């Protein structure tokens, strides 16, 4: 996505630059964020906008990979500890993307088995996440989770990510 | 690795010696009741190891990786079943693991599509790091922990409580134990041994991947140097104390001793475990920095063997019988009362012998700048109580000052599977 700098500035500036932002800088980041979201909205609602099947299934895979590499370790939101909110948002996004191609994937017997397994594992992961809150009500700060609780989340992510990684090939039938 | 082939033939990397070994294995494979591992040991190389091209059959009366001549490298892994796993999940996992292990041990990729032969839109079947490597003597051995038959709080997750062998209990606490729960126990275990570390790691990595959603890795251990010989064709290796270890180990060439001490007999039972064994795993940290400051004479006295040749302090070469009764002129025992060989000796333990198959490990260092080094002790015996007896005898071992047991596990090792069956069929069906 071009010109999306504003979307990430809040988090990354804290990493790259230890000085707190000035009110002017924050105003600037905020303005940029609004502009980026507007640009994203315009692009996806444009009459010419299209996505391929593999964009969708790869999107689902990518969203879950982000969880497995960045969020499960707690390193992405080192300062705010809001990892579980991001985590849940990614899982929601992956679930929506999967829902869009689920019927298509399930056309073959093998595909139907895969889709069923993915659905089961989405449910299992959502149950583990629900122990710690919801996107609406907020989640337990990630630094308050024990290693055993983090491992339980990680195990559920792996259990979903493994069948999900087969989705694109199954949807495309290639 | 080579492509799947109904009748595997040696590839170009096979040595002449390896070819002879395979021929021998093929011929003897048909003889029922003979340990497959022992069969191929007819092709040792000059250093007493096995050629990189050695291939051991996966299927057979007993699982491979027990009397098989100890390979140079180890990757051991313990797994827990997923919290919501069912008995069907366990059965399907063991079937999938069996199929994969049968291929991997023959030097094949984990699935037919392999690392590069599948869909470009799917992740490769095989992770690929063993492409081009020979089987390297890989053996894969599976085991079942006590928790598979019922959790600590009595939950019978897989309807197996009634089939639990009476002898399969968590090990008691021993003096010197400093066990870390995260390095101990497990519902299932896999011992992967090979002469190439990459091949052993490749096996555990791909088997872990197959398990995702059904079972997850609990702990794992790499070992880099075998500390025991399990065949008379092998030279006796050294542990990280610098001493030859396992001189008096049970060898594959002693079928009577193997039958008496290693395999679970029909009389011992239970029926599903006949032809199997029990595996004890202990991660024993050695405080090697302190050990290295001990004078040579004291080191030898603590072991009861010479450091050079490894002969007993009572006299003779490495394989000389140990004379525990020998006394010095002043009447004191030549082999000290707290010497390791005395306390571990069958004579001291009512004739008990263990088949030891341990490995050296160094996992970096601790916060004090000491090497996190030691012995990953593995022993096979037909009753875990045999290990318990020896370990209790070792309570007064002079070496304990330099040892700390940090990990512990016990597993029932089911018998081997016949082609077309899966490991664990005797338990589940």
Interface residues (C-beta under 8 A of the other chain):
Chain A: X54 X117 X121 X124 X151 X152 X155 X158 X159 X160 X161 X162 X163 X165 X166 X168 X169 X170 X172 X174
Chain B: X82 X83 X84 X119 X120 X121 X122 X123 X209 X212 X213 X216
